[in-house]
Amino acid sequence: MIEKHLNRREVEEIVGLSRASIYRLMERGEFPRPVRVTSKAVRWPESSIAQWIVERAQVAS
């Protein structure tokens, strides 16, 4: 099965964070790193974003 990959705008919508917040969290090692698909484009595996959401919910509770 081929996994879906999300672009930055899709990730922003799903997690409810701005581009700046996402990249700030990535710098601190607190957000999944994207996969480079071309010299100008990156994508996040949908499963890594889903896992991050679950982990964040567990920390909050």
C-alpha positions as a printed Julia matrix, in Angstrom:
61×3 Matrix{Float64}:
  0.0    0.0    0.0
  1.35   3.41  -0.95
  1.31   5.97   1.83
 -0.14   9.4    1.23
  2.22  12.34   1.62
  0.98  15.78   2.66
  2.18  19.16   1.49
  2.87  21.98   3.95
 -0.55  23.61   3.61
 -2.3   20.3    4.27
 -0.11  19.76   7.34
 -0.9   23.29   8.58
 -4.63  22.63   8.23
 -4.49  19.24   9.95
 -2.35  20.26  12.93
 -3.64  23.83  13.24
 -0.19  25.42  13.28
  1.42  28.05  11.1
  4.4   27.43   8.86
  6.66  29.27  11.29
  5.44  27.18  14.23
  5.95  23.92  12.34
  9.51  24.82  11.36
 10.28  26.06  14.89
  9.13  22.72  16.32
 11.18  20.86  13.7
 14.3   22.8   14.74
 13.72  21.67  18.34
 13.15  18.07  17.24
  9.5   18.2   18.3
  7.84  17.78  14.89
  8.37  15.2   12.13
 10.82  16.13   9.4
  9.51  16.15   5.84
 10.8   14.09   2.93
 12.26  16.03   0.01
 10.47  14.96  -3.18
 12.04  17.47  -5.58
 14.65  20.19  -5.24
 11.9   22.64  -4.22
  9.2   20.46  -2.65
  8.88  18.56   0.6
  6.1   16.28   1.84
  5.26  14.71   5.18
  4.16  11.07   5.38
  0.57  11.12   6.63
  1.4    8.45   9.21
  4.12  10.6   10.81
  1.69  13.5   11.23
 -0.99  11.19  12.65
  1.52   9.74  15.11
  2.64  13.24  16.16
 -1.0   14.2   16.85
 -1.51  11.09  19.01
  1.73  11.7   20.94
  0.86  15.36  21.49
 -2.58  14.39  22.82
 -0.99  11.91  25.24
  1.4   14.56  26.56
 -1.46  17.02  27.04
 -3.55  14.58  29.08
